[in-house]
Every structure is written in C-alpha cells, then in structure tokens.
Amino acid sequence: LVWGGRARPEIEALAADTGAPLWRMEDGFLRSVGLGSDLDIPASLVIDRSGLYYDPSGPGDLETILMQTDFDEEDLLRAKQLRALVVNEGISKYNVGDRGIVDITASGGRRVVLVPGQVEDDASVEMSCQDVRGNRALLEAARACEPDAYLIFKPHPDVVSGNRKGHVSAEQALRYCDQVVTGPSLPSCLEVADAVHTMCSLVGFEGLLRGLEVTTHGRPFYAGWGLTDDRLALPRRTRRLTLDQLVAGTLIHYPRYLNPE
C-alpha cells in the first residue's frame, strides 16, 4: 500500500517479485478541518486497487464503480441526503476560511463564474491536464470562454499558505478576472457563483453538488458523465449519470471515513 499515484521503482519491483498486489492511498473528498499540507488528520481516505481517481490514463476503482454499479434506491436516497447535508452545512474538502459573504455588487448582475486555483505541481494537474496546466493559463482560458462574465479567482489554500506551488500575483490575475478572493471560504464563493471553470479541481464536483454549471479544462473524475462541459475528450466514459449516481459512487461507495473520536 503506497501513498499517491507513483510507487518507487524498488516497491514496484518488490510487488512484481512477490506477486503482491500494489494498492494506492490518497485523501478523500471530505478531508479535514485544516490543510493536508499542514498535516491535519484526514476524515476520509481512498484505497484504490487499480489506479487513482485523478489519473485518467486508465480506469481506477472510482471510474469502474461509476461505469458498472447498479445504484439502487437506497444508494440514491443516501446520496440525495448527503448532498443536501454537504451543501446546507457549507462543507468543503478542507473547511478553511471564514463563512463571510463574497461581495459581488460590482458584477452589475452579470453571470458570476468561479475560477478555483490549484497546486500546479500536484499529480492531478500533471496527469489530467494538457494545454491548460497552470492557474494563469486557466484564468486566460476561462476569460476566453466567458468574455462578458464576472470572474472570481479563488487561489488554492495550500498555495496561499505558502506550502505549495501555483502563486499568481493579484496584478496578473486581475488581467483576466474581476475579483481575487482569499479570505472567504470556498462554499461562500460557490454560494454567489453561477458556474465554475476548472482544470480538474474538486471544486468542480462541489459546484455540481450545488447545481452550478461546470466547465472542465482537464480530465477530472467527475467529467465525461454528461454533467459537465468538457474541453478534453474522455471516450472511455460512455455511461450517462444522474447527479445522485455520481454522488453515490464518489462519496459513498469509493472512500473510507474516519471518526476522530
């Protein structure tokens, strides 16, 4: 069992020599109060026997669940209730920042688009993105797609903290967006948005939970199922899912949850 998408060569060799399966572990989608890069204890993890959810090069366990599971009525009811709980309680992946209101009076009634920043050297970006592979490139692409919209850029909290790579100065960001938001929490930003443009951020999935339009410029796990506007093709994903089917697979069947008490 190894952390992340890449095992060291000696671990892969050991697995091959012994015939032991090589499984991978990562953070779940409802992670913690606080940042993983600050070593806060996770509230959920995923253990994947065939890949990882952010690697679109092959069908990991999550993609297989979403392609093949015959979700029953209990699955869909649990998913609906869980989705409502997440939205009503303002739960996000890291749950950092304040629940202050994001002021969009300057939008003048225009369509509001949230552009979430990502950690640029994160494995998810490296594996699932092509032409748009950084935060500045994402802002530029979002503006090209939404020339008349009011764009809000929300830098990734790991980048804001200085722990990870992907900083875009306010001056650079404001060439493409109308507002940069760092203090208010992600759910506060989603509450005022009509749509999300993302490379492959979990924010796109959180936008779907809240009924927002989502455009993907990479190939995240929630793309390719008929719920998002995808700028990169995902021909392997042929099934059309409802939102509650996506939620049942992603938040119920796939992760493991930990009770810290």
Salt bridges, closest charged atoms under 4 A:
GLU10 OE2 - ARG8 NE 2.75
ASP27 OD2 - ARG31 NE 2.89
GLU63 OE2 - ARG236 NE 2.63
GLU63 OE1 - ARG237 NE 3.12
ASP75 OD1 - HIS253 NE2 3.05
ASP121 OD1 - ARG164 NH2 3.66
ASP122 OD1 - ARG164 NH2 3.74
GLU126 OE1 - ARG6 NH2 3.51
GLU146 OE1 - ARG111 NE 3.00
GLU146 OE2 - HIS197 NE2 3.01
ASP178 OD1 - ARG110 NH2 3.92
ASP178 OD2 - ARG143 NH2 2.87
GLU191 OE2 - ARG99 NH2 2.71
GLU213 OE1 - ARG111 NH2 2.96
ASP229 OD2 - ARG231 NH2 3.04
ASP244 OD1 - ARG83 NH2 2.95
